Amino acid sequence: MIAPLVSVWRSLCASAVLALGAAPIGAPMLLAESSCDPTWCRLVRPTAAELTAIVDDANRMLATYADDWSPLGRQCHALGAAMKARADDVRMIEYMWRAEGIDGRSAPVTGDAHRIEAVPGTGLVHIARGFDPLNPDRGLRAIVQTARHEFAHLNGLLQDESWGVDAAANVATACGPH
């Protein structure tokens, strides 16, 4: 049952999944060529509250790290600038998905990032609103944390699959509110 979803999301992560044409702003976009449930595959723009929370966090980082010339301070400032400049590239997915890691285990995924938008309107950063139908709301704090993490990937921080180290996750946490 998970295998078809893993296949679909691997394609999405490789920016190979196409969406059904360019939809008007605010209209949901379904991933095409997939057999997954549309509630899992629908990409929609963030709500006003979600977008405001992401932009507010970006502004917080820009202000907090404006005069911090340490390596972490520069990373946090750059992360805030990227989030503010590209907040319109965020799309929401109803629930998290599972993907197979290099160790063969299935792991939960709450977001992903792509350097190139495969199809106009599908966004560069995808964030899950909820865990599953029984737990549909991860909350704004978790959504913003995922946004920081995925934008850190867009800023060039990679995950070392062989060691399981995700520098973007570390920076997202370090740059978060304290």
Wavefront OBJ file of the C-alpha trace (Angstrom):
o trace
v 0.000 0.000 0.000
v 2.848 2.382 0.790
v 4.876 1.423 -2.302
v 2.700 3.387 -4.786
v 2.880 6.497 -2.575
v 6.639 6.176 -2.190
v 6.949 5.917 -5.948
v 4.815 9.016 -6.476
v 6.703 11.057 -3.902
v 10.085 9.962 -5.207
v 8.986 11.325 -8.552
v 7.841 14.534 -6.917
v 11.156 14.929 -5.147
v 12.927 14.488 -8.463
v 10.696 17.201 -9.930
v 9.441 14.697 -12.471
v 5.788 14.617 -11.488
v 3.660 16.903 -13.607
v 0.618 18.792 -12.436
v -2.614 19.078 -14.342
v -1.986 22.333 -16.190
v -1.641 25.761 -14.662
v -4.531 26.439 -12.325
v -5.752 29.875 -11.306
v -4.205 31.318 -8.160
v -5.676 29.636 -5.108
v -7.034 26.658 -7.021
v -5.779 23.247 -5.912
v -3.428 21.426 -8.250
v -3.433 17.644 -8.458
v -0.361 15.657 -9.224
v -0.896 13.852 -12.502
v 0.133 10.365 -13.509
v -0.323 9.105 -9.961
v -2.644 6.679 -8.320
v -2.499 8.288 -4.910
v -5.509 9.692 -3.103
v -6.154 13.301 -4.215
v -6.178 14.470 -0.580
v -2.540 13.392 -0.417
v -1.544 14.844 -3.766
v -3.352 18.168 -3.889
v -1.086 21.207 -3.761
v -2.714 24.425 -2.562
v -1.425 27.840 -1.611
v -0.983 28.492 2.110
v -3.835 30.089 4.024
v -3.408 33.724 4.994
v -2.475 32.632 8.540
v 0.138 30.135 7.279
v 1.684 32.634 4.873
v 1.729 35.367 7.528
v 3.434 33.007 9.997
v 6.137 32.126 7.434
v 6.750 35.781 6.480
v 6.725 36.872 10.141
v 9.385 34.259 10.894
v 11.441 35.468 7.934
v 11.189 39.060 9.206
v 12.172 37.906 12.716
v 15.335 36.271 11.351
v 16.173 39.311 9.210
v 15.896 41.601 12.257
v 17.520 39.255 14.787
v 20.535 38.418 12.631
v 20.968 41.748 10.799
v 24.174 42.602 12.668
v 25.327 39.072 13.524
v 28.405 38.325 11.423
v 28.993 34.839 12.839
v 28.641 31.952 10.380
v 25.340 30.929 11.969
v 24.130 34.527 12.010
v 24.831 34.876 8.283
v 23.054 31.573 7.562
v 20.019 32.634 9.582
v 19.913 36.048 7.897
v 20.181 34.420 4.443
v 17.465 31.940 5.424
v 15.151 34.792 6.459
v 15.853 36.621 3.192
v 15.117 33.497 1.128
v 11.882 32.784 2.999
v 10.663 36.353 2.597
v 11.602 36.548 -1.083
v 10.105 33.170 -2.005
v 7.146 32.778 0.365
v 4.862 32.739 -2.686
v 6.593 29.522 -3.808
v 5.182 27.558 -0.846
v 2.429 25.021 -1.477
v 0.642 22.983 1.120
v -0.125 19.269 1.068
v -2.930 17.994 3.272
v -0.966 15.228 5.038
v 2.602 14.097 5.443
v 3.795 11.167 3.370
v 6.268 8.368 3.874
v 9.397 7.783 1.849
v 11.940 5.019 1.929
v 15.394 5.988 3.152
v 18.661 4.509 1.934
v 18.505 2.049 4.822
v 15.249 0.673 3.387
v 13.105 1.963 6.244
v 10.001 4.024 5.721
v 10.234 7.500 7.235
v 7.681 10.288 7.648
v 8.170 13.348 5.448
v 6.584 16.689 6.352
v 8.054 18.748 3.516
v 10.300 18.895 0.477
v 12.033 21.512 -1.652
v 12.890 21.780 -5.350
v 15.303 24.201 -6.975
v 13.207 24.277 -10.158
v 9.422 24.338 -10.333
v 8.544 21.373 -12.563
v 5.274 22.940 -13.684
v 4.263 26.578 -13.170
v 2.056 26.874 -10.120
v 3.246 23.770 -8.264
v 5.676 25.689 -6.047
v 9.206 25.009 -4.879
v 8.488 24.166 -1.236
v 5.805 21.670 -0.210
v 4.712 21.464 3.433
v 2.282 19.029 5.055
v -0.510 20.599 7.101
v -1.301 17.467 9.045
v -0.016 14.035 9.924
v -3.008 12.022 8.708
v -6.840 12.213 8.620
v -7.038 11.593 12.376
v -4.414 14.285 13.100
v -5.044 16.869 10.366
v -3.359 19.881 12.018
v 0.365 20.037 12.785
v 0.002 23.667 13.875
v 1.655 26.865 12.684
v 4.853 26.342 14.728
v 5.508 23.000 13.017
v 4.637 24.403 9.587
v 7.055 27.325 10.070
v 9.784 24.957 11.325
v 9.300 22.846 8.188
v 9.425 26.009 6.047
v 12.761 26.990 7.641
v 14.084 23.476 7.034
v 13.020 23.312 3.373
v 14.207 26.845 2.564
v 17.562 25.945 4.144
v 17.749 23.131 1.581
v 16.997 25.655 -1.174
v 19.859 27.775 0.200
v 22.215 24.866 -0.464
v 22.273 22.863 2.764
v 22.086 19.190 1.896
v 21.309 16.022 3.752
v 24.108 13.474 3.974
v 22.175 10.282 3.288
v 25.052 8.016 4.300
v 25.300 9.476 7.808
v 21.745 10.699 8.255
v 22.976 14.250 8.959
v 20.632 16.959 7.783
v 22.406 20.318 8.038
v 19.211 22.086 6.956
v 17.321 20.643 9.939
v 20.092 21.801 12.267
v 20.088 25.342 10.853
v 16.265 25.485 10.889
v 16.305 24.682 14.592
v 19.241 26.974 15.423
v 17.598 29.893 13.577
v 14.226 29.304 15.235
v 12.850 31.477 18.009
v 14.540 30.949 21.366
l 1 2 3 4 5 6 7 8 9 10 11 12 13 14 15 16 17 18 19 20 21 22 23 24 25 26 27 28 29 30 31 32 33 34 35 36 37 38 39 40 41 42 43 44 45 46 47 48 49 50 51 52 53 54 55 56 57 58 59 60 61 62 63 64 65 66 67 68 69 70 71 72 73 74 75 76 77 78 79 80 81 82 83 84 85 86 87 88 89 90 91 92 93 94 95 96 97 98 99 100 101 102 103 104 105 106 107 108 109 110 111 112 113 114 115 116 117 118 119 120 121 122 123 124 125 126 127 128 129 130 131 132 133 134 135 136 137 138 139 140 141 142 143 144 145 146 147 148 149 150 151 152 153 154 155 156 157 158 159 160 161 162 163 164 165 166 167 168 169 170 171 172 173 174 175 176 177 178
